[in-house]
Structures are given as C-alpha cells and as structure tokens.
Amino acid sequence: MQISKYEVYLDFDFKNLSYRGKEKIYCSLDDELVLDAIGFSIHSVRINGKEIDYNYDGEKLRIKTGKFDGTIEVDFTGKVRERELVGIYKAPYDGGKNYIVSTQFESNHARKFIPCVDHPSYKAVFKIQVRVDKDLDVISNMPIQKVTEEGDKKLVEFYETPKMSTYLLYLGVGKFEEIKDELDGIQVIVASVPGKISKGRFSLEVGKKVINFYNEYFGIKYQLPKEHLIAIPEFAFGAMENWGAITFRETALLADEKSSVIQRMRVAEVVAHELAHQWFGDLVTMKWWDDLWLNESFATFMSYKAIDHLFPNWDMFGDFIHSETSGAMLRDSLSTTHPIEAHVKSPEEIEQIFDDISYGKGASILRMIEGYMGKEAFQKGIQNYLQKYKFSNAEGQDFWNSLQEASGLPIADVVKDWITKRGYPAVKVEVEGTKIRLYQERFSLTPLNENTTYLIPLTLEVNGKRITQLMKEQSMTIDVGSEVKSLKVNLDRVGFYRVEYDNLDLFLNANPNHYERWGLLDDYYNLLLAGRISYEVYENAVKELMNDDNYLVVDEIRGQLFFLWTVNPSKYTLITDFLELQLPKWSKRTDDLSQRVYGNLLRSFAYVDDRFAQGLSISFDNYDSLNPNLKEAVAIAYAITQGENGYDELLRKYREEKFDEEKQRILNAMLSFREPYLVVNTLSLALNGEIKRQDTARIIPLASANPYSRFAVWRWTKTYMEFLRSIYAGTGILGRSFRGAIPYLGLNIPEVEEYFTSNKFPEMEVEIKSALEILKALKRLS
C-alpha cells in the first residue's frame, strides 16, 4: 500500500464545534484501503465518482478495492473535542469566554481529525482547504496560497506540504495575533491569542538565531517557506514539532524582560528543541515508534547545544546534567525502566515511552558518544545522515552507521550496548597504594535479582593525569605506577554511570570542577535512596561541599535537603543550617544564574522556617514590582504566613493575571498553605476550569509534596480520579504526574499503595509501578 497525497476540504461550524469534511486520497493498493478513523460520521465513499460499499466500526474504515491505483473520496463529519487535549480540540481562554480550535496528533491522534493511514512511515503530501467564518484566522503547516470570500464565510487554501507523516499535520482556527520577521527568505512568525503577543518577541529572536545555527550545523537549510511558533492556551504537552507550525503551551513560548531567568531559559530551550525536530523527526522521520527515542534524544541534546552557543552565560550543560541526565538516571534505576530502544505495539505503550529514558537518557548517551568520537566527526555523521534520508524514514541503526562512517570508530558496537540494555552501572572505586580497583554493577533503587555488565567508556584523572579506559568486565585494576594522591572518575560528568569512592578525600584533592562536584552529590544522594550508603556517609559528603560557591552545586544541595525535609520535616533539619550559611552569599549577585539560585533558596527557606516566611511575606505588599526571580518565594511566604486570611487575595491575583507564567507562581503559592482545606480548595479550581486542564496534572505532585496537606490531597485525588483520567485520555501525562505524587502521598497513608495496587489503570500502569517502587525507597528514609 502506498499513499501519495491527501486533499482535505473542511467546512467548519466554529460555534457548534463540528466540521464537514471531504478528502481525496491518492493511493496504490493491492486489495483494500484501511483508514484509521475515530469518532466520525461517514456519509459516503466514492471511487471515480461512484459510491462504493465500506465498513466502519468507529475505529477503522475499510474500503475493498482489489488491485487499485487512483483516488478514493471520503465524505464525513467530525467533532471538535471539548475535554480531551488530543486530536482536534477546543482550547478556551479568557476564563472560557473565548476559544480557538487546535490540533495535537502525536503519536496516533490524526485519526481523530481525518480518516487517514495514521502511521509515521506512510508519508504523504497534504493539500488543505478550510472554510471558516470570515472573522476567523486559520494556521496550518504551509503558508496560505489564497483566500476566497463566500458570503459570511471564507475559503482558506494552503500550499501543498512536502511528504510528511500524519502526526506532524497541524490546523489552528480562531483569532490570533502575530509578530513576524524574515530569515533568508523564511517567514518566522510567533502567534498567540489576542492580548498576549507582547511576550512573543524573545522567542521570535531566539527562533531566528536557532534556525540559523541549525542551518549551519546540519548543512541543510530549513526546508519550508515559513515557521510558525504558536502559543496555545490549553496544551497538554510542553510543545509539538508540527512541521512549519510548532505549537507550545504559553509558558513554553512567551517570555520577556519581566520574566524570571528560569522562564527565559525554558522558553529558549523548548524553542530550540522543537526547531531541531524540523530536521530530526520532520525532514527525516522514524519508521516506527520504536525509534521515538532517537527523535527526542537528538532534539534534547541539540537544543542544549544551540542555546549554549547563543547564551554562554547560562552554562546550559550544567542545566543539562541537572535536568536531563539526573532525571533519566532516577527513572532508569527502577525495575520498570525500558531499554532506550523500546519495542512498542499498543497506543498505551507508545504514550508511556514519552519519558525520561527516551528524552534524557538518550540525550545523555549522545553526549557520551560525542565525547568519545569528537565534535567534528559527530557533526559530520549527522550531516551525512540527514542528507541521505531527507523526506523519508530511517531507523536508529541508520543513524549509528552514519556516525561510524564519519568517525572510523566502532560506534555501533558501543551504542548497541547502551540502547539495548536496561539500566546503568554504579562503579565502586577502591585505592590501595598505586592501584585503582574498579567494580561495576547495575544500580537500582530497590534490590534486583539480576546483574548486567556494561561497556563503560571510563574517564579518570589520577594525580592530575587524564586516563581513558573501556571497562568491559565486572571489575578491572589500573596500576598508575605511583601512589594515588588525587583521583576523580567520570570527568565533566559525561558518562552515564554513578561513582562511589572508598576514600572521598582523593576526589576532593583532585580539584573537581562544578559538574564533577554536582555529580558526586547526585551519586551519593541516590546511593542513599537505594540504601547503599548510610545517611551519615551521605551527610558527610554534603558537609564537604556545604560552603561551595557555585550555582549548580549550591542549588543541588538545596534541592536534596529540601526533598528530605518534605519526607520527614522533624528528622531532616540540615537544610536550615545550609540556608543560613548560603543565603547571604547570593543576595547581592546580579547575574542570571545567581538570581535563579537566590530565588530557590528563598523559596525553600520560606517553606522550612515560619519565622523567615513571616519576614519575607512583608514584601508581598509590593508584589507587582518585585524582581521576577523572587516573586514565587514571596507569594509562598505570604500563603504560609497569612493562611485563610491570605487566600482571597491570592485567588484574586490568580484570576486577574493575564499570563500563565504569573498565574503559575500564584498557583504554586496556593498549594503551599499549611491549612489542608485551602490546598483542596485550590485543587478544586480545576473542576470548574479555573485551573486549565493542561495544568491539573502538574499541580498534583506539588500539592502532594506539602507535608501539611497530604491526607486531604489524597482524598481529593481519589474522589476525582475519573475526572482526571478523562482530561488526559490518550496520553501518558497523568501517569507521569502520579509518579511524582504517589511517593509523597503513600509515606503516611497506607491506603494509597493498596488503592493503586488493586485498581487497574492501563494508561498509567508503568508509571504507577515506578511510583510504588520510589515509595518503597522513601519509606526506608522516613
């Protein structure tokens, strides 16, 4: 079966959220055409103008043709979804008074928009025509070719797309504002709903610079005549790489000089991630979802590379190891992990592999491979791959072969070891005189009845001298010929493995850089969670670095000690000493990363110390004029201090704020109340739409982390479970939310574990098992 082209005509009834569709499908068939089609009324199917029989069961439209080469016409009616956030759906704004219609098709939701062969390897050309009310705007993948007025409606016709997969198609209908600029003949456009485009200038400038960077790095120019970056008011994911019409949730696209550092960094990274997909995913597409990781890993790695080039003062690879590598290592230390190269069959399986393994671990392995083969050879291999497979589909093996040919190194063998095995190793380091003994075993949070040996590209620095070794066995010994006085392993934290030293002084003597000091902290924290070291050993490592002066190290200690405080506030009190020591150092620093750390220190201090919160809350009187990096900390302090007396004021601010960045700060504060009923009142704003559907999953782990309200949060969550499931139907988002929430909720509420063990939630099965495993680890600590 071959599909070469879809000609799609849609006549929208915007008010009643429905559309009449007619499509012509150009195809070559051996026997029949089976179209994926969910939720349509099929009116007729024609070949050469003649109606023919068909079978439609609500999911598949089967058309018997025999040997056939020509066009098939399907006449149908579709509905815009009002609760789901996939397929074609309603995205309200202005408190529900207005809305746009938008689409989200990855991984297999184009079948809810038009009948189609909804499979990534069936690339086709799309010719889109949309009839809408005259006052509405329409955005799709390609520029508008012509607009024809038809009474009180208009027909908007778009240029044909290149050959592309169904999941990359896009349609947006409603009222949009735009700002635009040109780059080498390409229109770069930022679009939003009315009243918000003022925060689009930053992403427009970033977008232009990133496209220019990728044009040079990939050696292939951006292929379409325009690129839309579209802020969608309700969007389940962070962003989606529809070719030529990328969609974002508003907090992933809109930022300006009044935004916090973390907001601007996030917008820049997400824009760069989605633009990387325009080459890696859109121009060259995986054959099947088994290779999803290659799409996402590559876009993740390249986004940090691009933004590091544009904003060197942000130290993006510090953020990379903190955000991507660390999260992936936690996920990969659970028995529920999967190899990077995962074999998937069902829709539920596909959605559940959009996780830290496909994004963070894969990206970390790419960073490790680039370090192994060199940056120039890595770039050359990528250019060869894109040139060879552009406008078609490829598999992971094709990518590794391209890297191997470019470098002359056995890349495929090394990579195969890392993408086909689950988990990763912990390397124990013992020193005796001139000898360094290394032992590897698979690291896991809970005991496993298996051990895996990994091919580890080890990097060490011994007495100031760099050594590289490929560790192939469970143990190895390196004799350096002189007494070992300083030693560090996993230089620059490039390797995807943990390290445990028998003598921490040797590491501290080796002048470790901030990536390596961060790595030690991350390793020892996770060794503690896994029960492999005692709290005393962990605390000793932390105390060695308590007085550190680097943003990455300080923020890591803060995050770890704060997490332990949320597990048991009366047991883990070291955070107070740490905050008192560090806070004065950061208050006067004005660079971006210092401002980010200072805001985080204030926020944690407000949580753990009521007296500090009392003093900080006074600044709430001047909230609107505060430094944006400090606003959330002040709002949290206000909530903690004022309690019920402050609820109405925070709610008023939440309702009046126009931009989601500000709304989320206030919402986070409203989940910080000491009074459980106020936290539940806040959660319940999701029931009437005051909290967007897209944000509901995000706030459940935040509310669960509050040690003062867990029982109330659990009762609310259990009561509204089916409501929550209905919002995120067809995605793995709610499961990822519960992976964050269940370990907190289950600490002191036995019913939580029993509930999730005895009830079946197929779309969340893997993440729930993961959460229960993390819970088991936390119970040891509590």
URPEMO-V795700 format. One record per run of one state. SS is the DSSP state (@ for helix, = for strand, . for the rest). FROM is the first residue (numbers start at 1). LEN is the number of residues. If there is no record, write none. Layout:
SS;FROM;LEN + SS;FROM;LEN
This chain:
.;1;1 + =;2;12 + .;14;4 + =;18;12 + .;30;2 + =;32;5 + .;37;4 + =;41;7 + .;48;2 + =;50;2 + .;52;3 + =;55;2 + .;57;3 + =;60;5 + .;65;3 + =;68;12 + .;80;1 + =;81;1 + .;82;5 + =;87;7 + .;94;4 + =;98;7 + .;105;5 + @;110;3 + .;113;3 + =;116;1 + .;117;7 + =;124;10 + .;134;3 + =;137;4 + .;141;3 + =;144;7 + .;151;2 + =;153;6 + .;159;5 + =;164;1 + .;165;1 + @;166;3 + .;169;2 + =;171;4 + .;175;1 + =;176;8 + .;184;2 + =;186;8 + .;194;3 + @;197;3 + .;200;1 + @;201;18 + .;219;7 + =;226;7 + .;233;6 + =;239;2 + .;241;4 + =;245;5 + @;250;3 + .;253;8 + @;261;17 + .;278;2 + =;280;1 + .;281;3 + =;284;3 + .;287;2 + @;289;22 + .;311;1 + @;312;3 + .;315;1 + @;316;16 + .;332;15 + @;347;6 + .;353;3 + @;356;18 + .;374;1 + @;375;15 + .;390;2 + =;392;3 + .;395;1 + @;396;12 + .;408;3 + @;411;10 + .;421;4 + =;425;8 + .;433;2 + =;435;8 + .;443;13 + =;456;7 + .;463;2 + =;465;7 + .;472;3 + =;475;5 + .;480;7 + =;487;3 + .;490;1 + @;491;3 + .;494;4 + =;498;4 + .;502;2 + @;504;5 + .;509;5 + @;514;16 + .;530;5 + @;535;10 + .;545;6 + @;551;17 + .;568;6 + @;574;13 + .;587;5 + @;592;17 + .;609;1 + @;610;16 + .;626;5 + @;631;12 + .;643;1 + @;644;13 + .;657;3 + @;660;11 + .;671;5 + @;676;11 + .;687;6 + @;693;13 + .;706;4 + @;710;10 + .;720;1 + @;721;7 + .;728;5 + @;733;13 + .;746;4 + @;750;9 + .;759;3 + @;762;20 + .;782;1
